[in-house]
């Protein structure tokens, strides 16, 4: 695998491409981009035939070992790798230990092992065992095994153990990789952890860079442990972490970031030079019955939020697509009302249609990112996406009595305060009017 930077933006953002896949010599993956999250080797909710209609070009499949370990015997018997075994031979595969967005029990670590939580329970796995599985799966990209199930607010002792364990495991992965003839068609990616604490994060980065000549890139883990609380990182804090990591990593390395990050975080990470995301965010929306609806054109205004909850009854009579002008199969043939009906009756087709739209639209986000980086207008585009998500986030804040729309008596003769656009009666008259207060940030 070979990563090339085609064009840099005004900041650290860049447009690049990944080529040189020995199994698919002509395949080019443009970056920034997102992989397609799989479960059991298949893209969640989509058959191979449907996937081929959503994406006509080869895509990168994100394959967590936690959901695909059960395939080992079958993949080994076939001998042609996990992508071929899953019926997706035209696509590329990237295998990692687990889906960073899954919540797993805390603890259960040993000095040279980490827990792999599968549908059959916990399995303790060493770096040697992990690389043995990689020789069977034969992925195009391998993320080295690491102890990355930490958040940026993790206790110092836990982060210390995470960095020590990950460093030791990376050394084993590199040695096994260099000695294995079966893995020479794969590219090994080093995983850095502990970046929530400057000293330990720097130690992880420096240890990983010792193997720079062997590694095909760097992956960032340890920002979230999968819980909703760990995903609520203050923007300034996350921005500061991404900036420090950006400055500490060579520019020529492919950069992968794990986690179920929303569009505002995605564009912030791209601004700091991150090239690839794990693709778990569209699946999160789909499973919640939600549809992504970003406005990529700053000249057009929309009264709707960038995420629609199609479980809501308000959509039962909306006979229009999720997004006007969207080219996905769902928007071309189905309405919001129909999808809402499918969700209400718990039909599996609802997940299929939402998945088609969310994957397509999320991919379009990266397409527009690449275009704006090339045109040196990425900063404006980032503000556009961030503003839309901030409006959505504000709409989800809990509303208390002080923020609810309420009936209040206002003395119109009072000089304290004012109410705009209120229809009032004669002077000195008290009138009951409706005041909608803005939720406090």
Secondary structure, 3 states (H helix, E strand, C coil): CEEEEEEECCCCCEEEEEECCCCCCCCCEEECEECEEEECCEECCCCHHHHHHHCCCCCEEEEEHHHHHHHHHHHHHHCCCHHHHCCCCCCEEEEECCCCCCCCCCCCCECCEEEEEECCEEEEEEHHHHHHHHHHHCCCEEECCCCCCCCCCCCHHHHHHHHHHHHHHHHHHHHHHHHCCCCCCCEEEEEECCCCCHHHHHHHHHHHHCCCCCCCEEEECCCCCCCHHHHCCCHHHHHHHHHHHHHHCCCCCEEEECCCCCHHHHHHHHHCCCCEECCHHHHHHHHCCEEECCCCCCCCCCCCCCEEECCCHHHCCCCCCCCCCCCCHHHHHCCHHHHHHHHHCCCCHHHHHHHHHHHHHHHHHHHHHHHHHHCCCHHHHHHHHHHHHHHHHHHCCCCCCCCCCEEEEEECCCCCCCCCCCCCCCCCCEEEEEECCCCCC
